[in-house]
Amino acid sequence: MSMVIPAPRQGLIAQEIDGETVLLNQGTNEVHTLNPTASYIWSRIERKESFSQILQGLVDQYDIDVNTATADLKRVITQLNNLGLFDETAVIDERR
């Protein structure tokens, strides 16, 4: 499985509060609150981990099967992308 994960957009401020991540997009002044699973994924994206690394982390952290983790990871990445939270010019490649 190979999927490219874009890098977080410049100008985002992230703060963890009670297991959830609050993101402030300084460019749009929009605030987004991520649930614990999305927060976990976001933290791994910020560390520039590959799709495979994040996927394995989800399987281990939440004790779920690979198919469920894959679907969850793709869904969260799509949602984050739709919110404009990724830099379209930078990518994290699955091979990293």
FENMOHU-V330199 format. One record per residue. N is the residue number from 1. RES is the residue in one small letter. SS is DSSP state (H for helix, E for strand, C for the rest). PHI is phi as a letter, one per 30 degrees, with the letter a starting at -180 (none if undefined). NEAR is the number of other C-alpha atoms within 8 Angstrom. Layout:
n->N res->RES ss->SS phi->PHI near->NEAR
n->N res->RES ss->SS phi->PHI near->NEAR
This chain:
n->1 res->m ss->C phi->none near->3
n->2 res->s ss->C phi->b near->7
n->3 res->m ss->C phi->b near->7
n->4 res->v ss->C phi->d near->9
n->5 res->i ss->E phi->c near->12
n->6 res->p ss->E phi->d near->11
n->7 res->a ss->E phi->d near->13
n->8 res->p ss->E phi->e near->10
n->9 res->r ss->C phi->d near->10
n->10 res->q ss->C phi->d near->5
n->11 res->g ss->C phi->i near->7
n->12 res->l ss->E phi->c near->11
n->13 res->i ss->E phi->c near->8
n->14 res->a ss->E phi->c near->8
n->15 res->q ss->E phi->b near->7
n->16 res->e ss->E phi->d near->8
n->17 res->i ss->E phi->b near->7
n->18 res->d ss->C phi->h near->4
n->19 res->g ss->C phi->i near->8
n->20 res->e ss->E phi->c near->11
n->21 res->t ss->E phi->c near->13
n->22 res->v ss->E phi->c near->12
n->23 res->l ss->E phi->c near->12
n->24 res->l ss->E phi->c near->11
n->25 res->n ss->E phi->d near->12
n->26 res->q ss->C phi->d near->9
n->27 res->g ss->C phi->d near->5
n->28 res->t ss->C phi->c near->5
n->29 res->n ss->C phi->i near->7
n->30 res->e ss->E phi->d near->7
n->31 res->v ss->E phi->c near->8
n->32 res->h ss->E phi->b near->7
n->33 res->t ss->E phi->c near->8
n->34 res->l ss->E phi->c near->11
n->35 res->n ss->C phi->d near->9
n->36 res->p ss->H phi->e near->9
n->37 res->t ss->H phi->d near->7
n->38 res->a ss->H phi->d near->9
n->39 res->s ss->H phi->d near->12
n->40 res->y ss->H phi->d near->8
n->41 res->i ss->H phi->d near->11
n->42 res->w ss->H phi->e near->8
n->43 res->s ss->H phi->d near->8
n->44 res->r ss->H phi->d near->10
n->45 res->i ss->H phi->d near->13
n->46 res->e ss->H phi->d near->9
n->47 res->r ss->C phi->d near->6
n->48 res->k ss->C phi->i near->8
n->49 res->e ss->C phi->d near->11
n->50 res->s ss->C phi->d near->13
n->51 res->f ss->H phi->e near->12
n->52 res->s ss->H phi->d near->9
n->53 res->q ss->H phi->d near->8
n->54 res->i ss->H phi->d near->12
n->55 res->l ss->H phi->e near->12
n->56 res->q ss->H phi->d near->9
n->57 res->g ss->H phi->d near->8
n->58 res->l ss->H phi->d near->11
n->59 res->v ss->H phi->e near->12
n->60 res->d ss->H phi->d near->8
n->61 res->q ss->H phi->d near->6
n->62 res->y ss->H phi->c near->6
n->63 res->d ss->C phi->h near->7
n->64 res->i ss->C phi->b near->9
n->65 res->d ss->C phi->d near->7
n->66 res->v ss->H phi->d near->9
n->67 res->n ss->H phi->d near->6
n->68 res->t ss->H phi->d near->8
n->69 res->a ss->H phi->d near->12
n->70 res->t ss->H phi->d near->9
n->71 res->a ss->H phi->d near->8
n->72 res->d ss->H phi->d near->8
n->73 res->l ss->H phi->d near->10
n->74 res->k ss->H phi->d near->8
n->75 res->r ss->H phi->d near->8
n->76 res->v ss->H phi->d near->10
n->77 res->i ss->H phi->d near->9
n->78 res->t ss->H phi->d near->8
n->79 res->q ss->H phi->d near->8
n->80 res->l ss->H phi->d near->10
n->81 res->n ss->H phi->d near->9
n->82 res->n ss->H phi->d near->7
n->83 res->l ss->C phi->d near->6
n->84 res->g ss->C phi->i near->7
n->85 res->l ss->C phi->c near->11
n->86 res->f ss->E phi->c near->10
n->87 res->d ss->E phi->d near->11
n->88 res->e ss->E phi->d near->8
n->89 res->t ss->E phi->d near->5
n->90 res->a ss->E phi->c near->7
n->91 res->v ss->E phi->b near->10
n->92 res->i ss->E phi->c near->12
n->93 res->d ss->C phi->d near->10
n->94 res->e ss->C phi->e near->11
n->95 res->r ss->C phi->d near->5
n->96 res->r ss->C phi->d near->6
